Structure formats: structure tokens, C-alpha cells
């Protein structure tokens, strides 16, 4: 009877090293929101829309996660931290992980008809914090969407995408081989080592750049002094002064 629940809690623990026990995971807002959504979705499919929406509002007040009762969600879905919005026609596959402040939003149909207007996330997808997935698009299996990306086009299966500041713009990570970082964009030279200490080579690079900037500033000051000397010599003397 409890095997599916234990399996789910273990799947969450495999993706999050913070909890010390399964009991602790039961208090996660994402876990509570998913459990309440299962009830709301069952009521929604039974066409008990008011009760489904009531459970949805209670869940949102309790967890700060808004999952529409109509959304279809697969196994082992994990929302880390919360503050997430999932629309009515969203479809989520198995083993999907979403970090905080993500929106699975819908398009705004001009014909007045609802229809499929929210995204579909295939199996084993990871969505980084702050990402906005908009419209009836498909995020392919094992795809990764980086933090703060705004996605309005399909994401190929297995792709790792990082967002630009420009809305609706995505660029693929170089060769799609960079390690995915859910809270930010991958970079070539992380400033700290694995123990959290500043990397010595980064400090040396900064010191070299500062020394270069100082030399350039000294050179610019010397050039300005040379250019201003002839101008000062040519300025007319004040009246009443002697040579």
C-alpha cells in the first residue's frame, strides 16, 4: 500500500541531498502540492469543478504553488522549493524536476476557445529556477531549460538550453555538453573551488587585470599632461603682468 509513496519519496531524495529522512520530505511544499493536486485532479475528471477548485485554492494557500486541477502530471514529479504556476492544459511526464518560480503558462487564444494552450514536458525534463515556458510547446525528453529562460518554441529532446535576457530567445549551450546548473547559467571559470574557497588562479587573473588597468590609466594621464602643456603655454597672460 505504501510502496508507491516510499518510491516517490526516494525519488525526491535522489534529486535533493538536503533531507535527512523520508518524514522530512513529506513536509516539502512541492510534495504537499502534488498530493493535493492528485485529489483535485480526480475531482476535476469527475466534473466536480467547484470542489476541485476549492482543493486547488487550499493547496495554493498552504504551499504557494498553483497547479490547475486539469493539469495532467506523471510519476515522480518534484517541485523544489515552490512558487510555481502550472496551467490547466499542461502535461507533465515522469521523473520531471522543476525548481522554484517556474511558470508553465498558456497562450491567449483570440478565438475565445480554450484548447491546448499550455506546454508539454516529456519524461526526465529539468526546468531551472525562474524559467517561463509559454504556450502549447513541447519540451523533449531529458531536455534541460536553464534558469530565467523564456521558452516559446519547442525544445529538442536531450538539449540543454540557456536563456538570454531578450524575451523569447534561447541559445543552446556549446555543443550541449555543459553541466546543467539549475540556479544559473554555466560558466567556464567558476570563482570558487569545490570547497567554496576562492580559486587562486581567478584571484591572480583579477590582480593581473587590475595591474593592467593601472598601467593604462597612468599612460592616459601622461598623454593628457603632454597634450595640455602646449595649450597652457599658448594661453595669453593676464593684463598687468610682466614678462
C-alpha positions in Angstrom: 0.0 0.0 0.0 2.8 2.4 0.9 5.3 1.2 -1.7 4.3 3.9 -4.3 4.7 6.6 -1.7 8.0 5.3 -0.5 9.2 5.0 -4.1 8.2 8.6 -4.7 9.9 9.9 -1.6 13.1 8.0 -2.5 13.0 9.6 -6.0 12.8 13.1 -4.4 15.7 12.2 -2.1 17.8 11.1 -5.0 17.4 14.6 -6.5 17.8 16.6 -3.3 20.6 15.8 -0.8 19.1 18.1 1.9 16.6 15.9 3.6 17.7 13.5 6.3 14.7 11.3 6.2 11.5 10.5 4.3 9.5 12.1 7.0 11.2 15.4 6.3 10.3 15.1 2.6 6.7 14.8 3.5 6.8 18.4 4.7 8.1 19.8 1.3 5.7 22.2 -0.2 6.1 20.6 -3.6 5.2 17.2 -2.2 2.2 18.5 -0.4 1.1 20.4 -3.5 1.4 17.3 -5.7 -0.6 15.2 -3.2 -3.4 17.8 -3.1 -3.3 18.1 -6.8 -4.0 14.3 -7.2 -7.2 14.9 -5.2 -8.1 18.0 -7.2 -7.4 16.3 -10.5 -9.6 13.3 -9.5 -12.4 15.7 -8.7 -11.9 17.6 -11.9 -12.1 14.5 -14.0 -15.3 13.6 -12.2 -16.6 17.1 -13.3 -16.8 18.3 -9.7 -15.2 21.5 -10.7 -16.1 23.6 -7.7 -14.7 21.1 -5.3 -11.6 20.6 -7.5 -11.0 24.4 -7.5 -11.6 24.5 -3.7 -8.8 22.0 -3.1 -6.6 23.9 -5.6 -7.1 27.2 -3.7 -6.4 25.4 -0.3 -3.2 23.9 -1.8 -2.1 27.3 -3.1 -2.7 29.0 0.2 -0.8 26.2 2.0 2.2 25.8 -0.3 2.4 28.9 -2.6 2.2 26.5 -5.6 -0.7 26.9 -8.0 -1.4 23.7 -10.0 -4.7 23.9 -12.0 -6.8 20.8 -11.3 -6.9 20.0 -15.0 -3.2 19.6 -15.4 -2.0 16.0 -16.1 1.1 15.0 -14.1 3.0 11.8 -14.3 5.0 9.8 -11.8 7.8 11.2 -9.5 7.1 14.8 -10.2 9.2 17.1 -7.9 8.9 20.8 -7.4 11.9 22.0 -5.4 11.1 24.9 -3.0 7.9 26.0 -4.8 6.3 29.3 -6.0 5.4 27.6 -9.3 2.3 28.0 -11.6 1.1 25.2 -13.8 -1.8 25.8 -16.2 -4.9 23.8 -17.0 -3.8 22.0 -20.2 -0.2 21.4 -19.1 1.0 17.9 -19.4 4.0 16.6 -17.4 5.7 13.3 -17.9 7.5 11.0 -15.4 10.5 12.0 -13.3 10.3 15.7 -14.1 12.0 18.2 -11.8 11.1 21.9 -11.6 12.9 24.4 -9.5 11.4 27.5 -7.9 9.5 30.3 -9.6 8.7 28.5 -12.8 5.6 29.1 -14.9 4.1 26.7 -17.3 1.9 29.3 -18.8 -0.7 29.4 -21.6 -1.1 31.3 -24.8 -4.0 33.8 -25.0 -6.4 32.5 -27.7 -8.0 35.2 -29.8 -10.8 33.0 -31.0 -12.3 32.6 -27.5 -11.7 28.8 -27.4 -9.5 27.2 -24.8 -8.0 24.1 -26.3 -4.4 23.1 -25.7 -2.6 26.3 -24.7 -0.1 25.1 -22.1 3.3 23.3 -22.5 4.0 19.6 -22.5 7.1 18.4 -20.6 8.2 14.9 -21.6 9.9 12.4 -19.3 13.1 13.3 -17.3 13.0 17.0 -18.0 14.6 19.6 -15.7 13.4 23.2 -15.6 15.7 25.7 -13.9 14.6 28.4 -11.5 12.7 31.3 -12.9 12.1 29.8 -16.3 8.9 30.7 -18.1 7.6 28.0 -20.5 4.8 29.6 -22.5 2.2 28.2 -24.9 1.4 24.7 -26.3 5.0 23.8 -26.9 6.9 20.5 -26.3 10.0 20.2 -24.1 11.6 17.0 -25.3 12.6 14.0 -23.2 15.7 14.6 -21.0 15.9 18.3 -22.1 17.2 20.9 -19.7 16.0 24.5 -19.6 18.3 26.9 -17.7 17.4 29.5 -15.1 15.4 32.5 -16.2 14.9 31.3 -19.7 11.7 32.4 -21.6 10.7 29.5 -23.9 8.1 29.9 -26.6 9.4 27.3 -29.1 9.8 23.5 -28.8 13.0 22.3 -27.1 14.6 19.3 -28.7 14.9 16.1 -26.8 18.2 15.9 -24.9 19.0 19.6 -25.4 20.4 21.9 -22.8 19.1 25.4 -23.3 20.2 28.6 -21.6 18.1 31.8 -21.8 19.2 35.3 -22.9 17.7 38.5 -21.4 15.8 39.1 -24.6 12.3 37.7 -24.4 11.5 34.5 -26.4 15.2 34.0 -27.1 17.1 30.8 -26.5 20.6 29.7 -27.3 21.9 26.1 -27.0 24.8 25.6 -24.7 28.1 25.0 -26.5 27.8 21.5 -28.1 25.2 20.7 -25.5 27.8 19.2 -23.3 28.0 21.7 -20.4 26.9 20.5 -17.0 23.3 21.8 -16.2 23.1 24.3 -13.4 19.5 24.8 -12.2 20.1 28.2 -10.4 22.1 30.0 -13.1 23.9 29.8 -16.4 27.0 27.6 -16.8 30.4 29.3 -17.0 33.9 28.3 -17.9 35.7 29.6 -14.8 33.7 29.2 -11.6 35.1 31.6 -9.0 35.3 29.1 -6.2 36.6 25.6 -5.8 34.7 22.5 -4.6 35.2 23.6 -1.0 33.8 27.1 -1.5 37.2 28.8 -1.3 38.2 31.4 -4.0 40.2 29.8 -6.7 43.8 31.0 -6.7 44.0 31.3 -10.5 40.9 33.5 -10.5 42.5 35.8 -7.9 45.7 36.0 -9.9 43.7 36.9 -13.1 41.9 39.7 -11.3 45.2 41.0 -9.9 46.8 41.0 -13.4 43.7 42.8 -14.8 43.9 45.5 -12.1 47.7 46.0 -12.7 47.0 46.3 -16.5 44.2 48.9 -15.8 46.5 50.9 -13.5 49.2 51.0 -16.2 46.7 52.1 -18.8 45.4 54.8 -16.5 49.0 56.1 -15.8 49.7 56.1 -19.6 46.5 58.1 -20.3 47.3 60.6 -17.6 50.8 61.1 -19.1 49.4 61.6 -22.5 46.8 64.1 -21.2 49.6 66.0 -19.4 51.7 66.2 -22.6 48.8 67.4 -24.6 47.8 70.1 -22.1 51.3 71.5 -21.7 51.5 73.3 -25.1 48.0 74.6 -24.7 48.9 76.1 -21.3 52.0 77.8 -22.8 49.9 79.4 -25.6 47.3 80.9 -23.3 47.5 84.8 -23.1 48.9 86.2 -19.9 46.7 88.4 -17.8 47.0 92.2 -18.1 49.4 93.9 -15.7 51.8 91.1 -15.6 55.5 91.4 -16.8 57.5 89.1 -18.9 
